[in-house]
Amino acid sequence: MMLLFMQEKNQILKKFMLIQIFYVSGLNIFVLHFLMNGLKKRMENLFSGNRIFHHKYLTSFLGIFIVEIL
């Protein structure tokens, strides 16, 4: 389980790197919105079994990232 989580975490971090590149280069905000929705959907699928953990993890992880880019 932990190995699967680490692999998913690495894929999520790669996706965040893409989001940061789009943000820094000033590309269209719709592209950023599209990437964030894709990431949110992937995390929902990953944590669909445990709703409490999913909600806390998703809000803290995405919340911290959004605060950083603003």
N, C-alpha and C positions, 0 to 999 in steps of 0.2 A: 504494500500500500504506500509506504513512504517513497519507494523508488518511482512509482507511478506519479505521486504528487510532485516529486522533484522534476520529472520530465515535463509535466504540465506547467510547472512554475517556470521552467526555462523557456518554454514556448510562449508563455504569457509575457515574460520579460522581453523576448524578441519583438513581440507585438507592440509593447510599450516603446521600444526603441524606434520602431517605425513611426509611431504617433509623435514622438519627440522630434524626429527628423521632419515630418510634415509641419509641425508647429513652428519649428525654428526657421524653416525655409519659407514660411508664410503662405503655404498652399491653402487652397479653398477650405473653409470651415466645414463644408459638407463632407469632405474626405475624412476629416478628423472625426466627425460624428459617425460616419459609416464604420470606421475602424473601432471606435469605442463600442458601438452596438454589437459588432462581431465579437469583440473580446468579452462583453457582458454575457452574450449568449453562450459562449464557450465555457465561461465560469459557471453559469447556471446549469449547464449539462454536467459539468464535473462534480458539482456539489448538490445535485438534485436529491440525493438520498438523505442528506442531513440538513434540513431547512434552517435550523438555528445557526449552525456553523456557517452555512452558506451565506446567510444574511449578514452576519457580523463580519465575515471575511470580505465579502463583496463590497460592503459599504466602507470599511476601513481602507481596503486596498485601493479602490477607485477614488475614494475621497482624498486620501493623502496625495495620490498622483495628480488629481485635478487641482488641488491647492498649490502643488509645486509648479505646474505649468502656468498658473495665473499669476 
